[in-house]
Amino acid sequence: MKLTIITPDKLAYEGEVTAVTVPGSAGSFQILKDHAPIVSTLEDGKVIIQGNEGQIILVIKGGVVEAKENNITVLAEGIVEE
């Protein structure tokens, strides 16, 4: 699956992943390969990215996620730098 995370000022992440967990407005949920198409609003929280090289965690400030045909796009209002 291809994941792209974009903020208003930069491309925060782009790459192949095996799973992504996002902070949905109704609770966190995970997107896996061949997930049904979905569009959801996101709350502030952690985006957990699982890839072949391990796990990456980004903390976002709300936004929207769209998953369709194994392409996942997260439009985040911002990334919290830790």
C-alpha positions as semicolon CSV with decimal commas, in nm:
position;residue;x (nm);y (nm);z (nm)
1;M;0,000;0,000;0,000
2;K;0,114;0,353;-0,062
3;L;0,078;0,610;0,218
4;T;0,104;0,986;0,169
5;I;0,078;1,231;0,460
6;I;0,050;1,596;0,361
7;T;0,030;1,912;0,573
8;P;-0,042;2,262;0,440
9;D;0,332;2,340;0,429
10;K;0,506;2,010;0,345
11;L;0,497;1,646;0,245
12;A;0,540;1,477;0,583
13;Y;0,562;1,113;0,469
14;E;0,544;0,910;0,151
15;G;0,618;0,541;0,113
16;E;0,506;0,180;0,104
17;V;0,343;0,049;0,423
18;T;0,184;-0,273;0,549
19;A;-0,063;-0,110;0,793
20;V;-0,164;0,236;0,917
21;T;-0,353;0,323;1,235
22;V;-0,519;0,667;1,239
23;P;-0,705;0,864;1,511
24;G;-1,056;0,871;1,361
25;S;-1,319;1,104;1,505
26;A;-1,518;0,803;1,630
27;G;-1,206;0,622;1,754
28;S;-0,878;0,492;1,616
29;F;-0,890;0,243;1,331
30;Q;-0,641;0,048;1,123
31;I;-0,617;0,034;0,745
32;L;-0,475;-0,283;0,592
33;K;-0,421;-0,402;0,233
34;D;-0,743;-0,415;0,026
35;H;-0,939;-0,210;0,283
36;A;-1,282;-0,098;0,164
37;P;-1,282;0,262;0,032
38;I;-1,324;0,508;0,319
39;V;-1,310;0,880;0,393
40;S;-1,298;0,988;0,758
41;T;-1,222;1,296;0,964
42;L;-0,931;1,268;1,208
43;E;-0,876;1,400;1,558
44;D;-0,547;1,508;1,713
45;G;-0,343;1,196;1,782
46;K;-0,097;0,936;1,664
47;V;-0,065;0,798;1,314
48;I;0,110;0,463;1,354
49;I;0,282;0,351;1,034
50;Q;0,390;-0,013;0,997
51;G;0,639;-0,083;0,723
52;N;0,907;-0,332;0,629
53;E;1,166;-0,128;0,819
54;G;0,963;-0,109;1,141
55;Q;0,718;0,130;1,302
56;I;0,701;0,509;1,269
57;I;0,473;0,728;1,482
58;L;0,369;1,077;1,374
59;V;0,146;1,297;1,592
60;I;-0,101;1,498;1,386
61;K;-0,330;1,791;1,460
62;G;-0,654;1,667;1,306
63;G;-0,735;1,626;0,940
64;V;-0,891;1,385;0,692
65;V;-0,796;1,038;0,564
66;E;-0,897;0,873;0,238
67;A;-0,822;0,510;0,152
68;K;-0,901;0,381;-0,196
69;E;-0,744;0,104;-0,407
70;N;-0,450;0,057;-0,163
71;N;-0,364;0,430;-0,175
72;I;-0,397;0,607;0,159
73;T;-0,385;0,985;0,178
74;V;-0,381;1,174;0,508
75;L;-0,438;1,549;0,486
76;A;-0,325;1,668;0,830
77;E;-0,371;2,018;0,967
78;G;-0,021;1,989;1,112
79;I;0,242;1,760;1,259
80;V;0,344;1,792;1,624
81;E;0,725;1,794;1,636
82;E;0,856;1,590;1,928
